[in-house]
Amino acid sequence: MVPAAEQVLKQFHERFGRYPKVVQFDEGTEFYNKGVITLLNDHDIHHFSTRTDSKKAAIVERFNRTLQIRMWKYFTERGFTEKKKKWIDVLPNF
């Protein structure tokens, strides 16, 4: 997850000229490992997650689902094999 997080931060910085000040995660363990936490702290980025069902990130979850559907269509149409399906490599195409 750390290489993916590094790439996201790099793209954010290139696009907006700065790093985000705050990020919100779900409670997935992939976001709460030493590497990701260190990366966020190194860039002075505050992070938090929603712990109750009433405060879930519904809009983000819906966006993620839509993006996932579009990416799988993209992979399928272009004949990507399972080993070549890396979302981070094709994200700029969206």
N, C-alpha and C positions, 0 to 999 in steps of 0.2 A: 504494500500500500504506500510505502514511503516514496518510491519513484513516481507513482501516479500523483501523489500529493505535491511533490516537488514540481511536476509538470503543470499541474493546475495553478499553483502559485506563480510559476514563471509566466504562463499565458495571461493570468490576471494582471500581473505587473506590466507585461508588454502592452496589453490592451488599454489599461487605465492609468499607467504611470505610477502605480503604488500598489501596495499589498492591502488586502482587506483588513479592516479593524476587528471585525467580529465574524465568526462562522458558526453555524448551527448544524449539528449532526443528529442523527438518530442514535440510539444506544448501541449500535453495532460495534463489536470489539475491534474491527479494523480501524476505527477512528481513535481508539483509546489504547494505542500501544506506544511504547517509549519513543520510537522513531518519529511518529506523527506528532506527538506532544512536544518533543524537542524541536522539531521543525517549526511548529506554530509559535512556540516560545521564542525561538531565535528571531522570528520576524515580528514579535510583539503583537501576536494575533490572539485575541480572546476567543475562547471556544466554549460552547455549552451544548447540552442536549435536552430534549423534552422528555420528561419522565412520566407524564400522565397521558392517558388516551385522549383527553379533551384538548391537549395542546400539541398534538402531533403536527408535523409539517405537511399537511395534506396537499397543498399546492405543489410543493417540491416533489412529493411522492408521485403525484400525477404527472408532472413534467418528466420525472425519471422514467416512468412507465412508457410514456409516449416516445421519449428518446430511445429507449431500449427497443421498442417495436420497430422504429425507423432504422435503427442500426442493424437489427437482424435481417430486415428486408434488404438493406444495402449489402450485407455480407452474402446473403443468399443469391441475390441478383448477379453478383460479381464472382460467384463460385469460390468464396473463401473456404478453406478447410478449417477444422476445429483449431488446429495449432496456429493458424494465422488470424484468428478472430481476436484482435486486440483493439478494444474500443478507443484507447488513448491514441492509437495511430491514425484512426479515421475521424476522430472528433472534429478536427478543423473543417472537414467536408460538410458539416452540418451548420 
